């Protein structure tokens, strides 16, 4: 069961993601286009969201991301495939000078607590609990 406190933590995480992804900040790496659309619906800048599955191999993707020189937030689904992708990408990006954030994914996993397992479900989840707790997604907790 999601509590108001858990949802308020989600709103704080979302605000931090918006802040770090705005104006050439961090890149948010997601698995697919539905994930990108879901994150855009809850206010993250589409131009900062990069797809893992864009036709490139993981080593090529990691190399291109590192060359951009922007911090990277790895935000894959909370399932076995997402966990495997996180491990591979973290290993591939280790030698680069760009910071890699996997903690945001862990924090979100604690908040959604089994309610959802994919990033693409996040916008519907957020909208539902925003209404339940009368807590707008664009502002901090009331």
C-alpha positions, 0 to 999 in steps of 0.5 A: 500500500502506498502511503502519503509519505511514500508519494511525497517522497516520489514527488521529491524524487521527481522534482530532483529528476526535473532539476538535474535533467533541465538545461543540458544537465543529466541524461536519463537512460530508459529502455524504450519509447513508452518509458520516454513518453511516460516520463515526459507526461510527468514533466521530465524534458523529453530531450534529456531522455535517451533510449537503451534500445535504439538500434545500437549495441550496449558498448556503442551506446555507452561510448556515445553517452560517455562522449556527451560528457553529461551525468547519466541516470540509469532508470530501467524497469524494476525486473530482471531484464532492467537489473541486467541492463543496469549491471551491464551499463554500469560496467561499461560506463565505469571507465568514463569520467561521467557520473552514473546514478543508479540510486534514483532507480533504487529510491523509486523502487522503494516508493512504488513497492511492487505496485508497478514494475516498469517505467512506462507505468510510472505516469499512470501510477503518479497521476492516480496517487496525485489525485488520491493524496491531492498532491500535485506532481508539479509542486512539492508536497502540500 
